[in-house]
Amino acid sequence: MNQILTIDEIESRFPEEWILIQDPETTTDLRIKAGKVLWHSKSKDDVYHKAQSFPSAIYTAVIYTGKIPEGNIFVL
């Protein structure tokens, strides 16, 4: 997919999936506004594995488009 999508478009096209985004456009507080979807999957491991196959010079971000279950903690 070579098209730049907004975060709303990404969330509607790929509900409850992990998304690898190239060159994410962010707000001043680093929330993702838009970017190019490189890969998506229901499996977080699949997305992180795929991310390793891209050159380190490519700026990427990974997001989850589903609802985070209450009580879960994420470490960045």
VEXDREN-2710 file (C-alpha; in Angstrom, 1 decimal):
% VEXDREN-2710
k/r/px/py/pz
1/MET/0.0/0.0/0.0
2/ASN/1.7/3.2/-1.1
3/GLN/-1.1/5.5/-0.1
4/ILE/-0.9/7.8/3.0
5/LEU/-3.9/7.2/5.3
6/THR/-5.1/9.2/8.2
7/ILE/-5.4/7.5/11.6
8/ASP/-9.2/7.4/11.2
9/GLU/-8.8/5.6/7.8
10/ILE/-6.3/3.2/9.2
11/GLU/-8.6/2.4/12.2
12/SER/-11.6/1.8/10.0
13/ARG/-9.8/-0.4/7.4
14/PHE/-7.9/-2.5/9.9
15/PRO/-10.1/-2.8/13.1
16/GLU/-8.5/-4.7/16.0
17/GLU/-5.2/-5.2/14.2
18/TRP/-1.5/-4.3/14.8
19/ILE/-0.3/-1.9/12.2
20/LEU/3.2/-1.1/11.0
21/ILE/3.3/2.5/9.7
22/GLN/6.1/4.1/7.7
23/ASP/7.0/7.8/8.2
24/PRO/4.1/8.5/10.6
25/GLU/2.9/12.1/10.8
26/THR/2.5/13.0/14.4
27/THR/1.1/15.8/16.5
28/THR/3.3/17.8/18.9
29/ASP/2.5/15.2/21.6
30/LEU/3.6/12.4/19.3
31/ARG/0.1/11.0/18.6
32/ILE/0.0/9.5/15.1
33/LYS/-2.1/11.5/12.6
34/ALA/-1.3/9.7/9.3
35/GLY/1.2/7.4/7.6
36/LYS/1.7/4.7/5.0
37/VAL/0.7/1.2/6.2
38/LEU/3.5/-1.3/5.5
39/TRP/2.0/-4.3/7.2
40/HIS/-1.0/-5.3/9.3
41/SER/-2.0/-8.4/11.2
42/LYS/-4.2/-9.6/14.1
43/SER/-0.9/-10.9/15.6
44/LYS/1.5/-8.5/17.2
45/ASP/4.4/-10.9/16.7
46/ASP/3.7/-11.0/13.0
47/VAL/4.0/-7.2/12.8
48/TYR/7.1/-7.0/14.9
49/HIS/8.7/-9.8/12.9
50/LYS/7.9/-8.0/9.6
51/ALA/9.3/-4.7/10.9
52/GLN/12.7/-6.4/11.3
53/SER/12.8/-7.1/7.6
54/PHE/12.8/-3.4/6.7
55/PRO/16.0/-1.4/6.6
56/SER/16.8/0.5/9.9
57/ALA/16.8/3.8/7.9
58/ILE/13.0/3.5/7.5
59/TYR/11.2/5.5/10.2
60/THR/8.3/3.4/11.5
61/ALA/5.7/3.1/14.3
62/VAL/3.5/0.3/15.5
63/ILE/0.0/0.9/16.7
64/TYR/-3.0/-1.3/17.8
65/THR/-6.4/-0.3/16.5
66/GLY/-8.5/-2.2/18.9
67/LYS/-9.5/-1.4/22.5
68/ILE/-6.9/-2.1/25.1
69/PRO/-8.4/-4.4/27.7
70/GLU/-8.7/-2.7/31.1
71/GLY/-5.9/-3.6/33.5
72/ASN/-3.3/-4.2/30.8
73/ILE/0.0/-2.2/31.0
74/PHE/2.2/-1.4/28.0
75/VAL/5.9/-0.6/28.4
76/LEU/7.4/1.5/25.6
END
